[in-house]
Amino acid sequence: LLYHKDHMYLTLIMIDTRIRLRRIDLMKFAIIGTNFVSDTLMEGAKDIPDFELSVVCSRTLEHAEAFARKYGCTTVVTDYKDITPEMADAVYVATPNSLHCEQSIYFLNKKMHVLCEKPLASNIDEVNQMFEAADKNGVMLLEAIVPLFTPNFLALKQASTMVGQVRRAVFSFGKYSSRYDAYRAGNVMNAFKNDLSNGSLMDLGVYSLSNCIAIFGKPLKVQASAYMLESGVDGLGTMLLTYPDKEVIIMHSKITDSHFESEIQGEDGTVIIKGISSPQAVKVVSRNKEVTELTALQKPTTKYYELVEFIKCVKSGKYRSELVPRQLTIDVHTVMTDVRKQIGLIYPADEK
């Protein structure tokens, strides 16, 4: 190249063109909320070449700057309304549950695509308002419910067809919250605050319920019970979902650990699932004890898959996910709203 100046010039033009084309193909994201969930999203995003973090928003400038510095972003704000369409194509909303609806609709009305952390909203009325805003503005809205996007969830769906007539499923997810020690000491942190639309069902139960409805559809009937904390949220709970030919038991808890593996029990065998919130292993055990391993290869940071699906949907211009159809999200939140009525869990958002 040093001796062929014309060739070097053409090569530099080609390199410059490729760089510019690649940058045009980038999808710029704003992130609202800088907790550990946003860190997990960024861990998944590092393997996505068309993802770019362009804006970080946190309530405190110190937190916003620390997060931005960690991931090479130069623009920070402390008010989400300072984020404009010129700054980002899409917004990842990872704020407290009670803020999801208002903030998402704000950006949808700005014609910005929204990937909103689970649960999508406080109740089904808010969910419907959010989808109406997405349709009105011709943009994408997707709930970031991790397991449904993973290769091992597809393996789980396949496995559920290999055990004959399914008669029962038991999905269990209990995780002692890192904030519960503080609660027991008298300090009520966000994870246990009613005004933020929190609690075990919204935080953990949503995973099992989403898996259940994605596989079996909306149930005919739901019966629910819960242990309520003095802060006004559920510490743990159980749901019994009735179908014409089967029943599903869902157990969730933020105040105890569960070491159960979830199961789908059929007349000809049983599906065993490790990690219902983000399936890590799936196998089928037949009635004669033969084991069929169906575990798929997948990345350790499974939020990668929801980002890939979101970006693909936006770039296709269809703004709908085939992996997580809108009706599935509506059905899940319809059931969750009903469950909360049964256990007497009322949020301020329900009274608006």
Summary of the structure (lengths in Angstrom):
residues: 352
radius of gyration: 22.2
end to end distance: 68.9
largest distance: 79.9
contacts: 1188
relative contact order: 0.14
helix: 42%
strand: 23%
